[in-house]
Amino acid sequence: MGDFRWGLIGPGGIAHRFAQAVQALPGAHLAAVLGRQPDKTAAFAARWQRTDKPAPRVAAGFDELIGAGALDAVYIATPHSAHGEWVRACLQAGLPVLCEKPLVPHAALGRELVALAQQRQVFLMEALWTRFLPIYALIGQWLAEGTIGRLQTVQSSFCFPADAGPESRLFNPALAGGALLDIGIYNLSMSRWAVAAATGQASDPLDLVVDGVLAATGVDARVTATLRFPAAIQAQFVCGFDGAAENSLALFGSQGSIGVPQHFWEGTRAVLTRAGQAPEVHERPFALNGFEYEIAEAMRCIRAGLTESPQMPLAETLATLACMDEIRGRLGVRYPFEQAP
């Protein structure tokens, strides 16, 4: 089986991490790059060229990017507001897609694109890399085995003071800015993941309490939420661009706790504390930079002829989008391109 050929749309900040992982993975390479600024796109491709792999092509447009069967999949890393148009174009071209989180800014568009992927039988996956990290495989095993007893509470924070103007992707409504979509998705998605790992099934919250602070542009600068799940499990989180936090994840059970300290979304360490016992520190370092696990999963699924990943199913992506819609709705946040319900 030959090298897996990746195309990349949107050579911005997070795309560098993807390119670094792909170019270091055996059996894969970055084949082509498409961006809005030719000079920037060319510089990106040059930066990630390796002597042992074909040089990435710089595409002038989408048709040139996909070529005539020149790619096996496309990774999309544009601003959130542009995800939908590029996902649609790839699916219509029959090209498998790995799209940065959030898949799209709202659930209605998500449902439309998932239906298109299923209709055309083309692989689609949201690139929420945290769910594929080795430390969470270990934590998932603990939760499934009841190592800390019955899971009761999930708490997490993801906050940093953002030094960005109103036109930046963080605060611009036209670019689907806001803390929830950009960083709070990690809090919400990993809370849902923990509930599913502990109970054996994915569940929607039974109810939620939401508060927040809006930026001058009208998007959410800070969100706090408490979600009540089945099995008497509560999840609490805060995300924001207007202050600092521990940025950790904590799971509390009837017989112990699990903590992922600092930067839980890219965690490599877990602290397991069982009642009456000293804390245990477990390390699971990345093989490369952390993105290799979601990339490997996408390639595995595509080569196996699957249309979605069992680790990041499309139903879970849609459920998370619907929950974020509800949270934003309660805060009064609506994007200019979003249709009224």
Helices and strands as residue ranges (DSSP letters): E 4-9, H 13-24, E 28-34, H 38-47, E 57-59, H 62-66, E 73-76, G 80-82, H 83-92, E 97-100, H 107-120, E 124-127, G 129-132, H 134-145, E 151-159, G 173-175, H 179-179, I 180-184, H 185-199, E 207-214, E 220-229, E 233-240, E 249-253, E 256-260, G 264-266, E 269-274, E 280-283, H 292-303, H 314-331
